[in-house]
Amino acid sequence: MAGVILGHLAFWRANHLNGKGRAVSITAMIVGYVGIAIYATIFVLWNILLWNF
């Protein structure tokens, strides 16, 4: 979650600094969103398996 928020803030700031650091901020957002997706998938699968037993 922090990577997504800080990535968006860094992206906004990079746009005001002529693009310096833009690639790093995009990478932070991608890694953050992938981490959230993995966490959500594990959470959903865990609850499905837990309620089936």
C-alpha positions, 0 to 999 in steps of 0.5 A: 500500500505504501508503494502505491501511495508513494509511487503516485506522489513521486510520479506527480513530483517527477512530472513537475521536475521534467520527468526525472525519477519517472521510471522509478515511480512507475516501477514503485506503483507497479510493484505496489499494485502487484503486491496488493493483487497477490495479497488479495488473491491469497486472502480470497483463496484462504477464506474460500478454503477455510469456509469449505471445511 
